[in-house]
Every structure is written in C-alpha cells, then in structure tokens.
Amino acid sequence: MTLTIYSNPNHNHKRLLDALRQDYEEKYSRSKTAHAAAQQVLVDGISHGARSFAPYPFRITSAQGAHVVDLDGHQIVDFWQGHYANILGHNPPLVRDALQAALSQGSGLQTGIPDEAETEFAQLLAQVLDVERVRFTTAGTLATMYAIMLACGYTGRCLVVKVAGGWHGANPMALKGVDRSNGGFDAAESAGVSATVSEDILVTRFNDAEGLRELFARKGEQIACLIFEPCMGGAGFIPATSEFMRAARELTAQYGALLILDEVITGFRYCASGVQRLYGVKPDLSTFGKIVGGGMPVSVVVGRADVMDCSSSKATNRVWFNGGTFSAHPLSLLAGQTMVEYLRDHEDEVYPALAAKGERLRKGIEQVFADRGILARCTGHGNDVVVGGSLSSIYFPRQADFYPQCAEDFTDPNLSDVILRERALKLGLLLHNVNIVHGLGAVSTCHTDQDLDAVFEACDAFALRLLREG
Ligand SMILES: Cc1ncc(COP(=O)(O)O)c(C=O)c1O
C-alpha cells in the first residue's frame, strides 16, 4: 500500500488546526479561564516557554505515575514527565517517602552548613559516572554555564563550539543557534547578551564529523571547548553517530580543547550512568540534571580533577564556579541520591523494560498511521551504540527516505511536516487524554500497556481526522 505523504510545505493545515483548537477549548474550558488569570501576573501565563502551546496550556491538579489530572478532571497519560526528569513517573512513592521521612524528622530545608549526605551523594556519583570530581548546583543551565567557564578558564581560550539546535538552558555562553525559527541556526538567541559573548559561540552541525574537522582545522587553537548532547533533545533525541563522537573526542584532544558532554537529558536515561558509558568515550567534563535530582532541583558538573579544581579557592586563576544559596540543598540531594541508588540497584530491570516499552510505542504508532495510509515515523529507535530507549518523537516525512540526523533536518519544514508534529498532533492527542511534547516525549517505568494502547487509539483518531480535515 502506498502511504500518504504530507509533501507540500505550503499546506498549513489551517482547517484542521482551527477545528482542533475549537474542540480543545471546549474540552479544556477550565484551563482557559485559569490561563486568562495567569496571564495577568505571569509573563505569557507560565514560567517556562516549553510548558506553553497554542491556544493555552491545560493546568493540572495532581500527578501520579504515568498520569496527570487537569482542572476539568481528565485523567491524561503524560509523556512530558517533568521535562523528562521523572523516569519513575510522577511523584514516585520511593522519593516522596524519603522526603517525608526527612521532613518529619525535622530536617530537609536548607541550612547552608555542609553535612555528610553531600559527600555520600558525591561519592555515589563519582562511582557510577566514573569521574574524579563532582560539584553540585541547582539547574542544568547553571551546570552548562559553569562547565563552559571551567573550559575557558582552564584553556585560557574563549571560543565555544556547540551544535545547531543544542539547548543547554538559557546559559549566555551557549545561547546561540538553538531555535531555527528564531533567526536561523547562526543567530544569537537572545537580546540582552553581549555581542562579544555571542560572537565567541561557533555553531556546527550535529553528526557531521567532516564539518567538525574543518572547523577545528580553521579555529582549533582558539577553541576552549566543544559542548553537545550525546542524543539531541532538539533533534528528536537523535543519537550521535559513533563517528561524530570519535571525531569530537579526537579533535578536542588534538587541539587542546575540552570535550563537554551535556547529559542533562541523557544522564540515567539509557543506563544507570551517562550515555557516554555506552559510547565508551570519556569527556573532560559533563553536566547532569533532570533525573539526577529525583524530581527536585539538582544539577552537577563532573569530570577531570585538574579541570574541576580550577574552581577551588586554592586555584591561582580561579574560575568562579561558586555560590548558590540553594546548591547542595538537603532535600534535593536526598531525592537525587534515592533516585540514583534505585537506578543503580535496578539497572538490569529498569532499562530493558523502558527500551521495550519505547519500542512497542514507536512501532505501534508507526503501524497505526500506516494502517490508515499515512506515513509517520518515530525517532528513538537507536543506532549501533544507543539501543532504542524511552525517548522518541513522531514525525511526518515529506519523502519516504527521510531520516533526520541533526536539528537542521528535524526542524526543516521542507523535510517533514513540522506543523503537523508540533501543533496539530499535540492538540489531536490531548483530545484523547494523551499529552505529548515536541512530537512525543519520554516513557517512564509507570507507563503500562494500557497507557500505550491509549496512545495508539488517540493516534488512530488523529489519523482519521487528518484524512478528513487535513
Ligand atoms: C540538554 C539540556 N541541557 C541543559 C538544560 C537546562 O536545564 P535546566 O532546565 O534544569 O536549567 C536542559 C533543559 O531542558 C537540557 O535539555
């Protein structure tokens, strides 16, 4: 059977989007009122752009396991899962009980005085991540900023190489070439950042080893670091090819630059460590966040002692990776340690189970659309290094042989139907109580076969509607 391909980049699905929007506003009516109130005081009615979408985000009253409940009382299967932080689902009893016990014993809030728990968690991380030094902070954004500052301080250079579409938080030292629609991948992302800082950021193409070689040949002596995610969130969780990872390690070493792997999403997502372990690559520094905090705000920079120690008070030319009233917050570290210990001790159950669920989801979605005669594919099937795991995005190729390799591919409206993926599918599935972000998201250990079946039914209903109202 020949599958329908949405090959016309000028088709904007207006009729479908209008109809979906109307149905969404009816179904999520209380959230509409709540959003209007939120907009009076919160910029755009939210505190993080990724939580918003047109016409307005639904608001929730509770979250447990694979599900959230919204103001209108719908039980929604959620694949956003706390920006992919909640690998054990929302509010896992394991972490909640540990936090409740600490609070009931009269501890948990910030003291600002070191305790042994901080050392214990650092020791655990040093062991599972196989690193010499660990320093805690509170957000992935700060972790990547400090890692880049360390690289610049250590090398005495100021050029930062990142890949197009790579999101390292709103860290000014990597805030360029993130969002194609924001001036293209060469553009500085934000007003308010000095032009000099932006000029020092060089943007290259993910999975293009040759392009990376050329860039290092031209600028290598001035490059402080190369930073990228081993599986790119902004490119639908596409993994680095082993060739690109090898080139990244070899070129940085050859030119005296540092390799920083941003594992804020990938850390503890594919195995009870960084995904770097699967690649067999040792970066100079890496950053972790999300899962590592067990649902609380924790992030970490880890890596080589000689680089990390540039932030020591004893360092002659100190990098000011320092401060943070809430760094090493006791409850946050307790949540993080509880989570990481669990994942370490249950690695053989958790990750194969997640991979199996992810694969059932991906294959099932592709089949549902194919059964209705539509070509839709999922990213996340993995490559020769990273087996298919729990992260995926659905996309609608404009040509049968399109398989994205980088953000330039994934976000190009000429190569896949971005409006369908980013806007229509989101509303279409929410009408059937399934919440996805950027085309899908993350499976947790709590998602059951029934939850996955709910996705298949929602995709089927969306496919029918697309054929009707496309
Ligand atoms: C790869 C990556 N790095 C850094 C960050 C920033 O982390 P945070 O939102 O905790 O500041 C994110 C957040 O989404 C991320 O995905």
The ligand as a Tripos MOL2 file, in Angstrom:
@<TRIPOS>MOLECULE
LIG
   16    16     1     0     0
SMALL
NO_CHARGES

@<TRIPOS>ATOM
      1 C1         20.3950   19.1040   27.3130 C.3       1 LIG1
      2 C2         19.9760   20.1650   28.2890 C.ar      1 LIG1
      3 N1         20.9160   20.9040   28.9040 N.ar      1 LIG1
      4 C3         20.6010   21.8560   29.7960 C.ar      1 LIG1
      5 C4         19.2790   22.1070   30.1070 C.ar      1 LIG1
      6 C5         18.9290   23.1610   31.1120 C.3       1 LIG1
      7 O1         18.5000   22.5490   32.2940 O.3       1 LIG1
      8 P1         17.5530   23.3350   33.3050 P.3       1 LIG1
      9 O2         16.2220   23.4970   32.6140 O.co2     1 LIG1
     10 O3         17.4970   22.4420   34.5010 O.co2     1 LIG1
     11 O4         18.1880   24.6300   33.5990 O.co2     1 LIG1
     12 C6         18.2700   21.3600   29.5030 C.ar      1 LIG1
     13 C7         16.8620   21.6120   29.8200 C.2       1 LIG1
     14 O5         15.9330   21.2310   29.1800 O.2       1 LIG1
     15 C8         18.6220   20.3680   28.5550 C.ar      1 LIG1
     16 O6         17.6970   19.6480   27.9190 O.3       1 LIG1
@<TRIPOS>BOND
     1     1     2 1
     2     2     3 ar
     3     2    15 ar
     4     3     4 ar
     5     4     5 ar
     6     5     6 1
     7     5    12 ar
     8     6     7 1
     9     7     8 1
    10     8     9 2
    11     8    10 1
    12     8    11 1
    13    12    13 1
    14    12    15 ar
    15    13    14 2
    16    15    16 1
@<TRIPOS>SUBSTRUCTURE
     1 LIG1         1 GROUP 0 **** ****
